[in-house]
Structures are given as structure tokens and as C-alpha cells.
């Protein structure tokens, strides 16, 4: 999947920060933008969730959005990985 040499060139702490921190910020912005217009209890009632407090729905929604943003960040890391290990004789931008 991801080249081991590519991963070893990064410090694990830096990779985790690069994945978790931007996804945390984007999940917070998305949550705020969504709940400015929508009542959390209305969403809970639509899906039949037994939630009576808005903070519960905020928490569940934030964790869901954060998980989606983490997956997006991981896929970005995978797609940015160089492909020269697939064909060592060819550089990334050779025709």
C-alpha cells in the first residue's frame, strides 16, 4: 500500500499531527457551520435517537465528522506518496 521507505522518512509524531490536527479543525468548522442552521434535537428525532440533550448530539456529530476528516487525511497521505517504488527506472513526472 504505502512504501515503507516513504513512511520511514517521516517521524510518526509528525504524521499523526499532520492527520489529526487539520481533521480536528475541519470537523469543528463543519459542525459549527451545520448546527448554526439545524437544531441538534431535530436531527436526533429524525433518526430516532434517544437523545434529550443537545450536547450529546454535538458530541456524536463531532466524533463522526472527525472520523470522516481523519479518513480523508489518510487518503491524502496515501495519494501523495511517491510512486517511484513501483517502477524504479521511471521518475514521477517522466512521460
MDAnalysis code that builds the backbone (N, CA, C; Angstrom):
import MDAnalysis as mda
import numpy as np

u = mda.Universe.empty(285, n_residues=95, atom_resindex=np.repeat(np.arange(95), 3), trajectory=True)
u.add_TopologyAttr("name", ["N", "CA", "C"] * 95)
u.add_TopologyAttr("resid", np.arange(1, 96))
u.add_TopologyAttr("resname", ["UNK", "UNK", "UNK", "UNK", "UNK", "UNK", "UNK", "UNK", "UNK", "UNK", "UNK", "UNK", "UNK", "UNK", "UNK", "UNK", "UNK", "UNK", "UNK", "UNK", "UNK", "UNK", "UNK", "UNK", "UNK", "UNK", "UNK", "UNK", "UNK", "UNK", "UNK", "UNK", "UNK", "UNK", "UNK", "UNK", "UNK", "UNK", "UNK", "UNK", "UNK", "UNK", "UNK", "UNK", "UNK", "UNK", "UNK", "UNK", "UNK", "UNK", "UNK", "UNK", "UNK", "UNK", "UNK", "UNK", "UNK", "UNK", "UNK", "UNK", "UNK", "UNK", "UNK", "UNK", "UNK", "UNK", "UNK", "UNK", "UNK", "UNK", "UNK", "UNK", "UNK", "UNK", "UNK", "UNK", "UNK", "UNK", "UNK", "UNK", "UNK", "UNK", "UNK", "UNK", "UNK", "UNK", "UNK", "UNK", "UNK", "UNK", "UNK", "UNK", "UNK", "UNK", "UNK"])
u.atoms.positions = np.array([
    [0.836, -1.191, 0.000],
    [0.000, 0.000, 0.000],
    [0.877, 1.250, 0.000],
    [1.423, 1.647, 1.139],
    [2.331, 2.782, 1.199],
    [3.745, 2.239, 1.320],
    [4.643, 2.823, 0.574],
    [6.031, 2.401, 0.601],
    [6.601, 2.566, 2.007],
    [7.267, 1.541, 2.496],
    [7.829, 1.575, 3.846],
    [8.919, 2.625, 3.960],
    [9.706, 2.803, 2.899],
    [10.754, 3.817, 2.916],
    [10.143, 5.214, 2.986],
    [9.015, 5.407, 2.299],
    [8.323, 6.696, 2.347],
    [7.857, 6.992, 3.764],
    [7.293, 5.986, 4.434],
    [6.824, 6.188, 5.806],
    [7.984, 6.382, 6.776],
    [9.088, 5.686, 6.537],
    [10.203, 5.815, 7.462],
    [10.869, 7.181, 7.357],
    [10.642, 7.889, 6.244],
    [11.218, 9.219, 6.114],
    [10.480, 10.241, 6.976],
    [9.298, 9.883, 7.430],
    [8.525, 10.765, 8.299],
    [8.653, 10.307, 9.741],
    [8.590, 11.243, 10.629],
    [8.508, 10.937, 12.038],
    [7.042, 10.607, 12.335],
    [6.788, 9.543, 13.069],
    [5.410, 9.120, 13.339],
    [4.612, 10.224, 14.020],
    [5.232, 10.943, 14.914],
    [4.545, 12.027, 15.615],
    [4.110, 13.112, 14.629],
    [4.978, 13.425, 13.687],
    [4.644, 14.451, 12.688],
    [3.514, 13.988, 11.782],
    [3.507, 12.708, 11.426],
    [2.435, 12.175, 10.582],
    [1.114, 12.226, 11.337],
    [1.123, 11.827, 12.597],
    [-0.113, 11.868, 13.384],
    [-0.623, 13.289, 13.552],
    [0.281, 14.219, 13.802],
    [-0.136, 15.618, 13.924],
    [-0.688, 16.128, 12.601],
    [-0.041, 15.750, 11.500],
    [-0.489, 16.193, 10.181],
    [-1.846, 15.613, 9.815],
    [-2.202, 14.482, 10.386],
    [-3.505, 13.873, 10.108],
    [-4.557, 14.354, 11.105],
    [-4.248, 14.308, 12.387],
    [-5.261, 14.561, 13.412],
    [-5.603, 16.042, 13.593],
    [-4.620, 16.916, 13.569],
    [-4.893, 18.323, 13.850],
    [-5.744, 18.986, 12.767],
    [-5.403, 18.895, 11.486],
    [-6.276, 19.516, 10.474],
    [-7.670, 18.894, 10.435],
    [-7.749, 17.592, 10.686],
    [-9.067, 16.965, 10.683],
    [-9.903, 17.433, 11.875],
    [-9.258, 17.676, 13.011],
    [-9.956, 18.212, 14.182],
    [-10.527, 19.597, 13.881],
    [-9.700, 20.453, 13.277],
    [-10.138, 21.812, 12.949],
    [-11.264, 21.782, 11.922],
    [-11.117, 20.978, 10.881],
    [-12.157, 20.936, 9.846],
    [-13.463, 20.344, 10.388],
    [-13.383, 19.371, 11.281],
    [-14.603, 18.821, 11.885],
    [-15.293, 19.877, 12.747],
    [-14.521, 20.657, 13.486],
    [-15.107, 21.725, 14.300],
    [-15.776, 22.794, 13.454],
    [-15.142, 23.169, 12.357],
    [-15.736, 24.172, 11.468],
    [-17.001, 23.630, 10.817],
    [-16.955, 22.378, 10.349],
    [-18.129, 21.780, 9.718],
    [-19.281, 21.642, 10.704],
    [-18.972, 21.242, 11.930],
    [-20.007, 21.095, 12.953],
    [-20.652, 22.436, 13.264],
    [-19.837, 23.468, 13.417],
    [-20.360, 24.799, 13.710],
    [-21.216, 25.318, 12.565],
    [-20.724, 25.159, 11.344],
    [-21.480, 25.636, 10.178],
    [-22.809, 24.897, 10.030],
    [-22.823, 23.615, 10.316],
    [-24.059, 22.839, 10.170],
    [-25.074, 23.185, 11.255],
    [-24.619, 23.262, 12.501],
    [-25.561, 23.478, 13.592],
    [-25.947, 24.938, 13.794],
    [-25.395, 25.835, 13.010],
    [-25.909, 27.203, 13.004],
    [-27.316, 27.203, 12.413],
    [-27.547, 26.316, 11.454],
    [-28.827, 26.291, 10.743],
    [-29.761, 25.176, 11.185],
    [-29.258, 24.135, 11.819],
    [-30.063, 22.956, 12.156],
    [-30.017, 22.713, 13.659],
    [-31.182, 22.411, 14.224],
    [-31.254, 22.089, 15.650],
    [-30.822, 20.636, 15.868],
    [-29.884, 20.382, 16.772],
    [-29.411, 19.015, 17.002],
    [-30.505, 18.054, 17.460],
    [-31.445, 18.551, 18.240],
    [-32.521, 17.667, 18.704],
    [-33.445, 17.268, 17.563],
    [-33.587, 18.126, 16.574],
    [-34.396, 17.784, 15.409],
    [-33.744, 16.621, 14.646],
    [-32.425, 16.670, 14.498],
    [-31.713, 15.576, 13.824],
    [-31.862, 14.276, 14.612],
    [-31.759, 14.352, 15.929],
    [-31.918, 13.156, 16.763],
    [-33.314, 12.570, 16.608],
    [-34.331, 13.425, 16.526],
    [-35.696, 12.935, 16.355],
    [-35.905, 12.310, 14.984],
    [-35.300, 12.874, 13.956],
    [-35.443, 12.325, 12.604],
    [-34.864, 10.917, 12.529],
    [-33.717, 10.689, 13.167],
    [-33.078, 9.380, 13.135],
    [-33.547, 8.463, 14.265],
    [-34.445, 8.935, 15.110],
    [-34.984, 8.107, 16.190],
    [-33.997, 7.817, 17.303],
    [-33.065, 8.719, 17.522],
    [-32.081, 8.523, 18.589],
    [-32.656, 8.980, 19.928],
    [-32.407, 8.226, 20.986],
    [-32.936, 8.597, 22.310],
    [-32.075, 9.666, 22.994],
    [-31.911, 10.788, 22.343],
    [-31.071, 11.867, 22.872],
    [-31.968, 13.015, 23.312],
    [-31.754, 13.473, 24.545],
    [-32.576, 14.575, 25.067],
    [-31.778, 15.854, 25.267],
    [-30.463, 15.758, 25.220],
    [-29.609, 16.932, 25.410],
    [-28.891, 17.273, 24.104],
    [-28.803, 18.546, 23.820],
    [-28.123, 18.989, 22.601],
    [-26.630, 18.642, 22.624],
    [-26.008, 18.710, 23.787],
    [-24.571, 18.451, 23.884],
    [-24.239, 17.018, 23.475],
    [-25.159, 16.084, 23.728],
    [-24.947, 14.697, 23.307],
    [-24.879, 14.594, 21.787],
    [-25.781, 15.274, 21.119],
    [-25.799, 15.252, 19.654],
    [-24.594, 15.986, 19.090],
    [-24.187, 17.076, 19.735],
    [-22.971, 17.771, 19.302],
    [-21.766, 16.825, 19.367],
    [-21.664, 16.082, 20.461],
    [-20.524, 15.179, 20.650],
    [-20.513, 14.056, 19.623],
    [-21.657, 13.427, 19.429],
    [-21.756, 12.334, 18.456],
    [-21.444, 12.848, 17.052],
    [-21.994, 13.989, 16.706],
    [-21.755, 14.561, 15.377],
    [-20.289, 14.933, 15.189],
    [-19.683, 15.511, 16.214],
    [-18.275, 15.890, 16.109],
    [-17.401, 14.667, 15.898],
    [-17.636, 13.611, 16.662],
    [-16.823, 12.403, 16.501],
    [-17.009, 11.794, 15.115],
    [-18.226, 11.805, 14.604],
    [-18.488, 11.301, 13.256],
    [-17.750, 12.136, 12.209],
    [-17.853, 13.464, 12.306],
    [-17.179, 14.336, 11.344],
    [-15.655, 14.243, 11.473],
    [-15.168, 14.103, 12.684],
    [-13.731, 13.977, 12.880],
    [-13.226, 12.677, 12.249],
    [-13.978, 11.615, 12.411],
    [-13.602, 10.339, 11.784],
    [-13.556, 10.445, 10.269],
    [-14.535, 11.121, 9.686],
    [-14.527, 11.308, 8.236],
    [-13.331, 12.146, 7.793],
    [-13.021, 13.178, 8.531],
    [-11.886, 14.033, 8.174],
    [-10.563, 13.285, 8.348],
    [-10.463, 12.415, 9.345],
    [-9.263, 11.602, 9.523],
    [-9.076, 10.681, 8.322],
    [-10.151, 10.042, 7.878],
    [-10.058, 9.178, 6.701],
    [-9.634, 9.963, 5.465],
    [-10.176, 11.164, 5.303],
    [-9.782, 11.993, 4.168],
    [-8.306, 12.354, 4.241],
    [-7.803, 12.653, 5.428],
    [-6.383, 12.984, 5.590],
    [-5.493, 11.779, 5.315],
    [-5.921, 10.611, 5.740],
    [-5.144, 9.394, 5.482],
    [-5.088, 9.108, 3.989],
    [-6.219, 9.253, 3.299],
    [-6.227, 9.035, 1.854],
    [-5.347, 10.050, 1.142],
    [-5.337, 11.280, 1.612],
    [-4.442, 12.288, 1.025],
    [-2.990, 11.880, 1.200],
    [-2.630, 11.354, 2.359],
    [-1.266, 10.903, 2.600],
    [-0.908, 9.750, 1.667],
    [-1.844, 8.848, 1.454],
    [-1.605, 7.719, 0.549],
    [-1.413, 8.211, -0.883],
    [-2.250, 9.141, -1.317],
    [-2.178, 9.614, -2.698],
    [-0.971, 10.502, -2.954],
    [-0.412, 11.106, -1.923],
    [0.749, 11.962, -2.078],
    [2.036, 11.134, -2.112],
    [1.971, 9.906, -1.667],
    [3.162, 9.060, -1.618],
    [3.760, 8.923, -3.015],
    [5.072, 8.998, -3.120],
    [5.704, 8.858, -4.437],
    [5.524, 7.442, -4.984],
    [5.476, 7.354, -6.290],
    [5.232, 6.055, -6.930],
    [6.484, 5.470, -7.559],
    [7.650, 6.057, -7.341],
    [8.861, 5.544, -7.980],
    [9.238, 4.150, -7.493],
    [8.694, 3.711, -6.362],
    [8.989, 2.360, -5.900],
    [8.276, 1.309, -6.753],
    [7.236, 1.695, -7.489],
    [6.546, 0.754, -8.365],
    [7.379, 0.440, -9.605],
    [8.055, 1.462, -10.131],
    [8.944, 1.300, -11.278],
    [10.187, 2.137, -11.006],
    [11.230, 1.550, -10.451],
    [12.394, 2.333, -10.038],
    [13.133, 3.013, -11.189],
    [12.953, 2.546, -12.417],
    [13.645, 3.124, -13.566],
    [12.946, 4.365, -14.107],
    [11.760, 4.658, -13.634],
    [10.983, 5.787, -14.146],
    [10.774, 6.801, -13.027],
    [10.973, 8.053, -13.319],
    [10.730, 9.112, -12.330],
    [9.261, 9.459, -12.311],
    [8.846, 10.261, -11.308],
    [7.423, 10.564, -11.136],
    [6.808, 11.287, -12.328],
    [7.541, 12.218, -12.944],
    [6.932, 13.043, -13.979],
    [7.477, 12.743, -15.376],
    [8.097, 11.592, -15.572],
    [8.549, 11.227, -16.904],
    [7.373, 10.785, -17.756],
    [7.437, 11.089, -19.040],
    [6.361, 10.653, -19.965],
    [6.648, 9.292, -20.527],
])
